[in-house]
Amino acid sequence: MPETLAPAPVTDRRPLVGLLAGFAITTLGTRMTAVALPWFVLVSTGSVARAGLVAFAEMTPYVLVGAAGGPFVDRIGAVRAAVLGNLAAAVAVAAVPVLHAAGLLHFGLLLAAVAVGGAAGGVAGSGLRVLVPATGALAGTPMERVAGLFDGL
């Protein structure tokens, strides 16, 4: 009796496309703020040292929280970490032009806002990275390809 082949499992690539799109958008935003905020400080104050401090205040929490935020992401869940982290980062960064336009932005407040934005971005990045294997499996895409797409963005 001839052997019949089972139909290939139906896969849904929408979650993978959504994850990759979300990661691309959040990465673009993080990179833009890493350039725009120090540039804003340089243009508005003329101080290279202050521009460097702003870059340091944003990227240090981003890296530290991204590296050590695993237990927090495990506790609240990867999806919640990604969404809330990105939302908090957006609010913190959006506060800078709002406070500046209101005449309320001083350098200490700017450093605090960019540090909060950086830390929140680190949480979001950790959450997104945790979602990669399961999302790739759901899409029926080999992990090597998913990791390559994710890191390529």
C-alpha positions in Angstrom: 0.0 0.0 0.0 1.5 3.4 -1.0 2.4 5.7 1.9 0.6 9.0 2.0 2.3 12.1 3.0 0.7 14.1 5.8 -0.1 17.7 4.9 2.4 20.2 6.0 1.4 22.0 9.2 -0.2 25.4 8.7 2.0 28.1 10.1 1.2 31.6 10.8 4.0 34.1 10.1 2.1 37.2 11.3 3.5 37.0 14.9 7.0 36.7 13.5 6.5 39.6 11.1 4.9 41.7 13.9 7.8 40.9 16.3 10.4 41.8 13.7 8.5 45.0 12.7 8.2 46.0 16.4 11.9 45.3 17.0 12.8 47.4 13.9 10.7 50.3 15.1 12.0 50.2 18.7 15.6 49.8 17.5 15.2 52.8 15.1 13.8 54.9 17.9 16.6 53.9 20.3 19.3 54.8 17.7 17.6 58.0 16.8 17.5 59.2 20.4 21.1 58.1 21.0 22.0 60.7 18.3 19.3 63.3 18.7 19.4 63.9 22.4 23.2 64.6 22.7 22.9 66.7 19.5 20.1 68.7 21.0 22.2 69.3 24.1 25.2 70.3 22.0 23.2 72.7 19.9 21.3 74.2 22.8 24.2 74.5 25.3 27.4 74.4 23.1 28.9 72.0 25.6 30.5 68.8 24.3 30.9 67.5 27.9 27.2 67.9 28.6 26.3 66.2 25.3 28.6 63.3 26.3 26.9 63.1 29.7 23.5 62.8 28.1 24.7 60.0 25.8 26.2 58.2 28.8 23.0 58.8 30.9 20.9 57.1 28.2 23.1 54.2 27.1 24.5 53.1 30.5 21.0 52.2 31.9 20.0 50.7 28.6 23.0 48.3 28.6 22.9 47.5 32.3 19.2 46.8 32.4 19.3 44.9 29.1 22.1 42.7 30.5 20.6 42.2 34.0 16.9 42.5 33.3 16.2 38.9 32.7 14.7 38.1 36.2 12.4 41.2 35.8 11.3 40.1 32.4 10.6 36.6 33.7 8.6 38.0 36.6 6.3 40.3 34.5 6.3 38.3 31.2 8.2 39.0 28.0 5.2 40.6 26.1 4.4 42.9 29.0 8.0 43.8 29.4 8.3 44.7 25.7 5.1 46.7 25.6 5.5 48.5 28.9 9.2 49.1 28.4 8.7 50.7 25.0 5.8 52.7 26.3 7.8 54.0 29.2 10.7 54.8 27.0 8.5 56.7 24.6 6.9 58.8 27.4 10.3 59.6 28.9 11.8 60.7 25.6 8.6 62.6 24.6 8.9 64.5 27.9 12.1 66.2 26.7 10.6 68.4 24.0 7.4 69.0 26.0 9.4 70.2 29.0 11.7 72.2 26.8 8.8 73.9 25.1 7.3 74.7 28.5 10.6 76.2 29.7 10.9 73.7 32.4 13.7 71.5 31.2 16.9 71.8 33.1 20.0 69.6 32.7 19.3 67.4 35.7 15.8 66.7 34.6 17.1 66.0 31.1 19.6 63.4 32.5 16.8 61.8 34.6 14.5 61.6 31.6 17.1 60.0 29.3 18.2 57.6 32.0 14.6 56.4 32.5 14.1 56.1 28.8 17.3 54.1 28.5 16.4 51.8 31.3 12.9 51.3 29.9 14.4 50.6 26.5 16.7 47.9 28.0 13.7 46.2 29.6 11.8 46.3 26.2 14.8 44.9 24.3 15.1 42.0 26.8 11.4 41.2 26.5 11.6 41.2 22.7 14.6 38.9 22.7 12.9 36.4 24.9 10.0 36.2 22.4 12.2 35.2 19.4 12.4 31.4 19.8 8.7 30.9 20.5 7.6 33.2 17.8 10.0 31.5 15.3 8.6 28.1 16.2 5.0 29.4 15.9 5.9 30.6 12.4 7.5 27.3 11.5 10.8 29.1 10.7 14.1 27.6 11.7 15.7 29.3 14.7 18.8 30.2 12.7 16.8 32.2 10.2 14.8 33.9 12.9 17.9 34.8 14.8 19.6 36.1 11.7 16.6 38.2 10.8 16.3 39.6 14.3 20.0 40.4 14.6 20.1 41.7 11.0 17.6 44.4 12.0 
